[in-house]
Amino acid sequence: MIVLLVLLAAAGIARATVCPPFGQPCFVSLPAYGTLAAGDCYLFGSSCSGDTTISLYNSQGVLLAYNDDGDPTTGCGLCSYTTYTDTTGTATSVTVTTACNDPQQSCSAVTVYTVEVVPPSQHSQGSDTPPPPLPPRAAAAPASSSSSLSNALLIGLLVVAAVGTLVTLFTLILSVHKRT
């Protein structure tokens, strides 16, 4: 498991974290020059039903980013996705909230966030403008050989785990069968 996490980190894959249940705030520690991506769509593990909104607030309650209905490049439809990058060089706490766009309508969501640190050299100083959304999954650039290798390792590990589970299950069935 540790090897898998090291391989994923080396491949530059951000770890997605699931927020508390829908309607409850999600508290995120954003490091200096960190980029926070949050949504109930587009990010691995997220999901949405109905028309949602997402808001990011700093520790003083100032709105940092807001989204309703995703973005045409994310394919979110009525679900929501947004990003915020700290350009001040100061670590901060960010509160992520997800809600129904229309309180009279029913909606639900599994909100997920990722945090990545962006080196200061990649920032334009003094700008709080979030970076553009990630490209859509379907139009992603061809995978590099290291990305393909990481994907192959991940798939290989999943296959090994599945085979191990099947062998254990088969052994258990045989032992039960022998007793009867």
MOURTA-V631027 format. One record per run of one state. SS is the DSSP state (H for helix, E for strand, C for the rest). FROM is the first residue (numbers start at 1). TO is the last residue. If there is no record, write none. Layout:
{{SS:FROM:TO} {SS:FROM:TO}}
This chain:
{{C:1:1} {H:2:10} {C:11:16} {E:17:18} {C:19:25} {E:26:30} {C:31:33} {E:34:39} {C:40:46} {E:47:49} {C:50:51} {E:52:58} {C:59:62} {E:63:68} {C:69:80} {E:81:85} {C:86:91} {E:92:100} {C:101:107} {E:108:110} {C:111:111} {E:112:117} {C:118:119} {H:120:122} {C:123:136} {H:137:139} {C:140:144} {H:145:179} {C:180:180}}
